[in-house]
Amino acid sequence: MTETPIKEVSVQEGYALWSASYDQEENGLIFLEERQVDRLLAPLSFNKVLDVGTGTGRHALKLARRGAHVTAIDQSPEMLAVASQSAQREALSIDFHLLSLESGLPFEAGQFDLLICALTLCHVPDLAHTLREFARVLQDGGSLLITDFHPDHTLYGWRTAFRSEEVLYHLPTVERTKDDYLEAIQACGLTILDVAESLVGEMPEGYIPEEMRRTDGDKPFCLSILARK
């Protein structure tokens, strides 16, 4: 049997390639993540939202449908193109920006009452700087919702990966711990309200091989954190 070739790519190159199929895949991490996001956002009220690392606009579109004024940023023009097309099809007014987190956020302080950053920070080297920027642009009383590939994934050798044209692409992630996230959030003066660690075994049948469910079902797969400024 021929082994699937593996190619290591940068974050930029990886998401450029992934953009065409990202919304068509049955992704167990996204299943777990969206379930927690829906739970955590349900009781919140918000009007001005910043979606950092919007990708194909999964959360930006949902929040705009709820009537929020949404600004959405991402470093991938290819992913943003997909998000923009989806917004246009639904006649949703979302303010999309192409930019990297490395240079900070080009917004005034206290602009947003909700900032969501979904499945992104595992690719960001400077967590402390990024979270300080998040806190800066949040209003007092505003909410910060972070989700990510659980940092324990590095202990198990799991990778951010996708298949395209019979090649398995691996994207780099930063090695850190859950406490690194929590401490960086608290260092910005934010109060942590909820921490959820969704397990591999919580994914529905068909999302992962049954062998993985048996061997790794009790391992955390998605980290979700809600905090308030």
C-alpha positions as CSV (number, residue, x, y, z in Angstrom):
1,M,0.0,0.0,0.0
2,T,1.4,3.4,-1.0
3,E,1.9,5.8,1.9
4,T,0.3,9.3,1.7
5,P,3.1,11.8,1.1
6,I,3.5,14.4,3.9
7,K,4.5,18.0,3.2
8,E,5.4,20.6,5.9
9,V,4.1,24.0,5.0
10,S,4.0,27.5,6.6
11,V,0.8,28.8,8.2
12,Q,0.4,31.2,5.2
13,E,0.9,28.5,2.6
14,G,-1.2,26.0,4.5
15,Y,-4.3,28.1,4.8
16,A,-4.0,29.2,1.2
17,L,-4.2,25.6,0.1
18,W,-6.8,24.6,2.7
19,S,-9.2,27.5,1.9
20,A,-10.8,25.7,-1.1
21,S,-11.9,22.6,1.0
22,Y,-12.0,24.0,4.6
23,D,-15.8,24.4,4.8
24,Q,-16.5,21.0,3.1
25,E,-14.6,18.8,5.6
26,E,-16.1,16.9,8.5
27,N,-13.7,18.4,11.1
28,G,-14.0,17.0,14.6
29,L,-12.1,19.9,16.2
30,I,-14.6,22.4,14.6
31,F,-17.5,20.2,15.7
32,L,-16.4,20.4,19.4
33,E,-15.4,24.1,19.1
34,E,-18.7,25.3,17.6
35,R,-20.6,23.4,20.3
36,Q,-18.7,25.3,23.0
37,V,-18.9,28.6,21.2
38,D,-22.7,28.4,20.9
39,R,-23.0,27.5,24.6
40,L,-20.7,30.4,25.7
41,L,-22.2,33.0,23.5
42,A,-25.9,32.2,24.0
43,P,-26.3,34.2,27.2
44,L,-24.2,37.2,26.1
45,S,-25.4,40.5,24.6
46,F,-23.1,42.3,22.2
47,N,-23.2,44.8,19.4
48,K,-19.6,45.5,18.1
49,V,-17.6,42.3,17.5
50,L,-14.0,41.7,16.4
51,D,-13.4,38.2,15.0
52,V,-9.7,37.6,15.0
53,G,-8.5,34.8,12.7
54,T,-11.9,34.6,11.0
55,G,-10.7,32.2,8.3
56,T,-13.7,31.4,6.1
57,G,-15.9,33.5,8.4
58,R,-17.6,30.7,10.4
59,H,-18.2,32.9,13.4
60,A,-18.4,36.3,11.7
61,L,-21.3,35.1,9.6
62,K,-23.2,33.7,12.6
63,L,-22.7,36.8,14.7
64,A,-23.7,39.1,11.8
65,R,-26.9,37.1,11.5
66,R,-27.6,37.9,15.2
67,G,-27.5,41.6,14.2
68,A,-24.0,42.4,15.5
69,H,-21.7,44.8,13.7
70,V,-18.8,42.5,12.9
71,T,-15.2,43.4,12.0
72,A,-13.2,40.3,10.9
73,I,-9.5,39.9,10.3
74,D,-7.2,37.2,9.0
75,Q,-3.7,36.8,7.6
76,S,-4.9,34.6,4.6
77,P,-6.3,36.4,1.5
78,E,-7.5,33.1,0.3
79,M,-9.5,32.3,3.4
80,L,-10.9,35.9,3.5
81,A,-12.0,35.6,-0.1
82,V,-14.2,32.6,0.9
83,A,-15.6,34.5,3.9
84,S,-16.3,37.6,1.8
85,Q,-18.1,35.6,-0.8
86,S,-20.3,33.9,1.8
87,A,-21.2,37.3,3.4
88,Q,-22.1,38.7,0.0
89,R,-24.4,35.7,-0.8
90,E,-26.3,36.4,2.4
91,A,-26.1,40.2,2.1
92,L,-24.4,40.4,5.4
93,S,-22.4,43.6,6.1
94,I,-19.1,42.4,7.6
95,D,-15.9,44.6,7.6
96,F,-13.1,42.3,6.5
97,H,-9.4,43.2,6.9
98,L,-6.3,41.4,5.7
99,L,-3.6,41.6,8.4
100,S,-1.3,39.7,10.6
101,L,-1.4,39.8,14.4
102,E,2.4,40.3,14.6
103,S,2.1,44.1,14.1
104,G,-0.8,44.5,16.6
105,L,-4.4,45.5,16.0
106,P,-5.1,48.7,14.0
107,F,-8.1,49.7,16.1
108,E,-8.6,52.3,18.8
109,A,-8.9,51.2,22.4
110,G,-12.2,50.1,23.8
111,Q,-13.9,49.6,20.5
112,F,-15.5,46.2,20.8
113,D,-17.8,44.5,23.4
114,L,-16.9,41.0,22.1
115,L,-13.7,39.7,20.7
116,I,-13.6,36.1,19.5
117,C,-10.4,34.4,18.4
118,A,-11.1,30.8,17.2
119,L,-8.5,28.1,16.5
120,T,-5.8,30.7,15.8
121,L,-3.5,31.3,18.7
122,C,-1.8,27.9,18.4
123,H,-0.2,29.5,15.3
124,V,0.8,32.8,17.0
125,P,4.3,33.0,18.5
126,D,3.8,36.0,20.9
127,L,0.8,35.0,23.0
128,A,1.3,37.7,25.6
129,H,1.5,40.6,23.1
130,T,-1.5,39.4,21.2
131,L,-3.6,39.1,24.4
132,R,-2.6,42.6,25.5
133,E,-3.9,43.8,22.1
134,F,-7.1,41.9,22.6
135,A,-7.6,43.5,26.1
136,R,-6.7,47.0,24.7
137,V,-9.5,47.0,22.0
138,L,-12.1,45.5,24.4
139,Q,-14.5,47.8,26.2
140,D,-14.8,47.6,30.0
141,G,-17.2,44.8,30.6
142,G,-16.6,43.3,27.2
143,S,-16.1,39.6,26.6
144,L,-13.1,37.7,25.2
145,L,-13.8,34.2,23.8
146,I,-10.8,32.1,22.8
147,T,-10.9,28.6,21.3
148,D,-7.9,26.6,20.2
149,F,-6.5,23.2,19.3
150,H,-5.9,22.1,22.9
151,P,-2.2,22.8,23.7
152,D,-1.8,19.2,25.0
153,H,-1.8,18.2,21.3
154,T,1.9,18.7,21.2
155,L,2.4,16.1,24.0
156,Y,0.7,13.5,21.8
157,G,2.4,14.4,18.6
158,W,-0.9,15.6,17.0
159,R,-0.6,18.1,14.1
160,T,-2.8,20.7,12.4
161,A,-3.2,18.9,9.1
162,F,-5.4,18.5,6.0
163,R,-5.4,16.5,2.8
164,S,-5.4,17.9,-0.7
165,E,-4.8,16.1,-3.9
166,E,-3.4,13.0,-2.2
167,V,-0.9,15.0,-0.1
168,L,-1.2,15.4,3.7
169,Y,-0.1,18.9,4.7
170,H,1.2,19.7,8.2
171,L,1.1,23.2,9.6
172,P,3.3,24.4,12.4
173,T,1.9,25.1,15.9
174,V,3.5,26.7,19.0
175,E,4.2,24.5,22.0
176,R,2.6,25.9,25.1
177,T,0.3,24.8,28.0
178,K,-3.3,25.5,29.1
179,D,-1.8,27.5,32.0
180,D,0.1,29.7,29.5
181,Y,-3.3,30.8,28.0
182,L,-4.9,31.4,31.4
183,E,-1.9,33.3,32.9
184,A,-1.6,35.5,29.8
185,I,-5.3,36.4,29.9
186,Q,-5.2,37.2,33.6
187,A,-2.0,39.2,33.2
188,C,-4.0,41.6,31.0
189,G,-6.4,42.2,33.8
190,L,-9.2,40.1,32.4
191,T,-11.4,37.8,34.6
192,I,-11.8,34.2,33.5
193,L,-15.4,33.1,33.6
194,D,-15.4,29.7,31.9
195,V,-12.8,27.1,30.8
196,A,-13.9,24.1,28.8
197,E,-11.7,21.2,27.6
198,S,-13.6,19.1,25.1
199,L,-12.4,15.5,24.7
200,V,-11.6,13.4,21.7
201,G,-14.4,10.9,22.7
202,E,-17.0,13.6,22.5
203,M,-16.8,13.7,18.7
204,P,-19.7,11.9,16.9
205,E,-19.2,8.6,15.1
206,G,-17.5,9.0,11.8
207,Y,-15.3,12.0,12.7
208,I,-12.4,9.9,13.9
209,P,-11.3,6.3,13.5
210,E,-12.7,4.1,16.2
211,E,-9.2,3.0,17.2
212,M,-8.4,6.6,18.1
213,R,-11.6,6.8,20.1
214,R,-10.6,3.8,22.1
215,T,-7.0,4.9,22.7
216,D,-7.4,8.6,23.0
217,G,-11.1,9.2,23.9
218,D,-10.2,10.8,27.3
219,K,-7.6,13.2,25.9
220,P,-8.5,16.9,25.6
221,F,-8.9,18.1,21.9
222,C,-10.3,21.6,22.1
223,L,-9.8,24.4,24.6
224,S,-12.4,27.1,25.1
225,I,-11.9,30.1,27.4
226,L,-14.4,32.9,28.2
227,A,-13.1,36.0,30.0
228,R,-14.4,39.5,30.8
229,K,-12.6,42.8,30.9
